[in-house]
């Protein structure tokens, strides 16, 4: 993303942002959650329930649907005023996420995809963390990996991510993306400063954003499970994992020209692809 694009994104977010309540005077700072969706009727109800069942008293939940035809709209209508949603053709997932953030009025922002879920009590933990750590601009927590049946899988991947989460290093983030997107939350001021997500990114808009923020602000860490990331046959990660991780390498190159860091990232890329290929082989045996 060039400087002109970043400036445009910052102006777009500021232009659409509404009056936000004062963080310091609210016992429960307002949390805005965005969900992009397209034909996810199989999972979206679980996503919605995981958010509403937080019972967080100052919540704004916005779903941006890309014109689903699989029954998603019927599900959304059942929730009435509990959610804010719109369904229209968009330019892809990142565009839908940005549409949602332009509507958001919260003090704390996050997005979660329509097949992932939040862990019970996550929002209270996030709000409490930000109030106790006023100098932290963005934070992550631990995140499980689950399958179509809500069963936890790939615990070894979760374990190595948790290891690095507790030892934040921007250089390490340039080598591997150990941050699990569903468990990331940030203050509104982050988007005031850095703008929206880069819509030229199809797979790695979140990683690109973490590198953009992390270059200036150290990431916080909540030592608890906040969310579950779902892998299934129709998910982007599940379908196109080689392309996904190659794009991650391309994004890293935008933020560093250090040959050692890039070489380590490439080694990490090859090891991940080998691991995924081996898992696919075992699954097909």
C-alpha positions in Angstrom: 0.0 0.0 0.0 1.5 3.4 -1.0 1.3 6.6 1.1 -1.5 8.0 -1.1 -3.6 4.9 -0.4 -3.0 5.0 3.3 -3.9 8.7 3.4 -7.1 8.0 1.4 -8.0 5.2 3.8 -7.5 7.4 6.9 -9.7 10.1 5.3 -12.4 7.6 4.5 -12.5 6.2 8.1 -12.5 9.7 9.6 -15.2 10.9 7.2 -17.6 8.1 8.0 -16.9 7.9 11.8 -19.7 9.1 14.0 -19.4 10.7 17.4 -17.7 8.3 19.7 -18.3 8.1 23.5 -15.4 9.0 25.8 -13.4 5.9 26.6 -12.3 7.2 30.0 -15.9 8.0 31.3 -17.4 4.6 30.3 -17.3 1.6 32.7 -17.9 -0.5 29.6 -16.2 1.1 26.6 -18.2 0.6 23.4 -17.0 -2.4 21.3 -17.8 -2.5 17.6 -17.5 -5.9 15.9 -17.6 -6.2 12.1 -18.5 -9.5 10.3 -18.1 -9.8 6.5 -20.2 -12.5 5.0 -21.1 -14.2 1.8 -23.1 -17.5 1.6 -22.1 -18.6 5.1 -25.5 -19.8 6.3 -23.9 -23.0 7.6 -21.8 -21.2 10.2 -23.0 -17.6 10.6 -25.5 -18.3 13.2 -22.8 -19.7 15.5 -20.7 -16.5 14.9 -23.7 -14.3 15.7 -24.6 -16.2 18.9 -21.0 -16.2 20.1 -21.1 -12.4 19.9 -24.6 -11.8 21.4 -24.0 -14.3 24.1 -21.1 -12.3 25.4 -23.9 -10.2 27.1 -21.6 -7.2 26.9 -23.7 -4.1 27.7 -22.1 -1.7 25.2 -21.9 -3.6 22.0 -22.3 -2.6 18.3 -22.5 -5.6 15.9 -22.4 -4.9 12.2 -22.7 -7.6 9.5 -21.8 -6.7 5.9 -23.2 -9.3 3.5 -22.1 -9.5 -0.1 -25.6 -10.5 -1.4 -25.9 -14.0 -0.2 -28.3 -16.4 -1.8 -28.0 -19.4 0.5 -30.3 -18.6 3.4 -28.0 -16.2 5.2 -30.4 -13.3 4.8 -33.2 -15.2 6.5 -31.0 -15.9 9.4 -30.0 -12.2 9.8 -33.6 -11.1 9.7 -34.4 -13.3 12.8 -32.1 -11.2 15.0 -34.1 -8.0 14.5 -32.6 -4.9 16.2 -29.9 -7.0 18.0 -27.6 -6.6 15.0 -27.1 -4.0 12.2 -26.7 -5.5 8.8 -26.8 -4.7 5.1 -26.7 -7.0 2.1 -25.4 -5.8 -1.3 -22.8 -6.6 -3.8 -19.3 -5.6 -2.8 -15.8 -5.8 -4.0 -14.7 -8.7 -1.8 -14.0 -9.5 1.8 -11.7 -6.6 2.5 -14.1 -4.1 1.0 -16.9 -5.5 3.2 -14.7 -5.2 6.3 -14.0 -1.6 5.5 -17.6 -0.8 4.9 -18.4 -2.0 8.3 -15.6 0.0 10.0 -16.9 3.2 8.2 -20.2 2.6 10.1 -18.6 1.7 13.4 -18.9 4.0 16.4 -17.1 2.1 19.1 -14.1 2.8 21.2 -12.7 -0.7 20.6 -12.8 -2.3 17.2 -12.4 -5.8 15.7 -13.7 -8.0 13.0 -14.5 -11.6 12.9 -15.3 -13.7 9.9 -18.7 -15.4 9.5 -17.3 -18.9 10.3 -15.3 -18.0 13.4 -16.5 -17.6 16.9 -15.6 -15.7 20.1 -14.9 -17.5 23.4 -17.2 -16.8 26.4 -16.3 -13.6 28.3 -13.9 -12.3 25.6 -15.3 -8.8 25.4 -15.2 -8.2 29.1 -11.6 -9.3 29.2 -10.7 -7.0 26.3 -12.4 -4.0 27.7 -10.8 -4.6 31.1 -7.3 -5.0 29.5 -7.5 -1.7 27.6 -8.7 0.2 30.6 -5.9 -1.1 32.7 -3.3 -0.6 30.0 -3.9 2.9 28.6 -0.7 3.0 26.6 -1.5 -0.2 24.6 -3.1 0.6 21.3 -3.8 -2.9 20.0 -3.8 -6.3 21.6 -4.2 -10.0 20.8 -5.2 -13.0 22.8 -4.9 -16.7 22.3 -7.0 -18.4 19.7 -7.9 -22.0 19.1 -8.3 -23.7 15.8 -11.5 -25.7 15.2 -13.1 -27.7 12.4 -16.6 -27.8 11.0 -17.9 -29.7 14.0 -16.4 -27.2 16.6 -13.7 -29.7 17.6 -10.3 -28.3 18.4 -7.6 -29.3 15.9 -4.0 -28.6 15.2 -3.1 -27.8 18.8 0.6 -27.8 17.9 0.0 -24.8 15.7 -1.8 -23.1 18.6 1.0 -23.9 21.0 3.7 -22.3 18.8 1.6 -19.2 18.2 1.0 -18.8 21.9 4.8 -19.1 22.5 5.5 -16.1 20.2 2.5 -14.1 21.3 4.0 -13.9 24.8 7.3 -12.6 23.3 6.2 -9.9 20.9 8.9 -8.8 18.4 8.4 -6.8 15.3 11.3 -8.6 13.6 9.7 -11.9 14.5 6.4 -10.7 13.1 8.2 -10.0 9.8 9.4 -13.6 9.8 6.1 -15.3 10.6 2.6 -14.2 11.2 1.9 -15.7 14.6 -1.1 -13.5 15.2 -4.6 -15.0 15.0 -6.9 -12.4 13.4 -10.1 -13.3 15.3 -8.4 -12.6 18.7 -7.1 -9.1 17.7 -8.7 -5.9 19.1 -7.6 -2.3 18.8 -8.5 1.2 19.9 -10.4 3.4 17.6 -7.5 5.8 17.5 -5.5 3.1 15.6 -7.8 3.5 12.6 -7.8 7.3 13.0 -4.1 7.1 12.5 -3.5 4.2 10.1 -6.8 4.1 8.2 -8.6 1.1 6.8 -7.5 -2.2 5.5 -5.7 -2.4 2.2 -8.3 -3.6 -0.3 -5.7 -4.7 -2.8 -5.0 -7.5 -0.3 -7.2 -10.6 -0.8 -5.5 -13.0 1.6 -3.2 -11.0 3.8 -5.1 -7.7 4.6 -4.9 -8.5 8.3 -1.2 -9.4 8.3 -0.4 -6.2 6.3 -2.4 -4.2 8.9 -0.5 -5.8 11.9 2.8 -4.9 10.2 1.6 -1.3 9.6 0.5 -0.8 13.2 3.3 -2.9 14.8 6.0 -0.8 13.1 5.1 2.0 15.5 3.1 0.4 18.4 4.0 -2.6 20.4 1.2 -5.2 20.5 -0.4 -6.1 23.8 -1.2 -9.6 24.9 -4.1 -11.1 26.8 -3.1 -14.4 28.3 -6.4 -16.1 27.7 -8.4 -17.6 24.8 -10.5 -15.0 23.1 -11.7 -16.7 19.9 -11.8 -19.8 17.7 -10.6 -19.8 14.1 -12.4 -22.3 12.0 -10.8 -24.3 9.1 -13.1 -26.1 6.7 -13.2 -27.1 3.1 -14.7 -23.8 1.9 -12.5 -21.4 3.9 -9.9 -19.3 2.1 -7.1 -20.8 4.3 -8.4 -24.3 3.7 -8.7 -24.0 -0.1 -5.7 -21.9 -1.1 -3.1 -22.3 1.7 0.0 -22.2 -0.7 -1.2 -18.9 -2.3 -2.1 -17.6 1.2 1.3 -18.1 2.7 3.1 -16.9 -0.5 1.2 -13.6 -0.3 2.2 -13.4 3.4 5.8 -13.4 2.2 5.1 -10.7 -0.4 3.6 -8.5 2.3 6.6 -8.9 4.5 8.8 -7.7 1.7 6.9 -4.4 1.7 8.0 -3.7 5.3 11.6 -5.0 5.3 14.4 -5.4 2.8 16.6 -7.2 5.5 17.9 -10.3 3.7 18.2 -12.3 6.9 14.6 -11.6 7.9 13.3 -12.4 4.4 15.3 -15.6 4.2 13.9 -16.7 7.5 10.4 -15.9 6.4 11.0 -17.9 3.2 12.2 -20.9 5.2 9.2 -20.6 7.4 6.9 -20.4 4.3 8.5 -23.6 3.0 8.1 -25.4 6.3 4.4 -24.4 6.6 3.7 -25.6 3.1 5.4 -28.9 3.8 3.4 -29.3 7.0 0.1 -28.6 5.3 0.9 -30.9 2.4 1.7 -33.7 4.9 -1.5 -33.1 6.8 -3.4 -33.3 3.5 -1.7 -36.5 2.6 -2.6 -38.1 5.9 -6.2 -36.9 5.5 -6.5 -38.6 2.1 -4.9 -41.8 3.2 
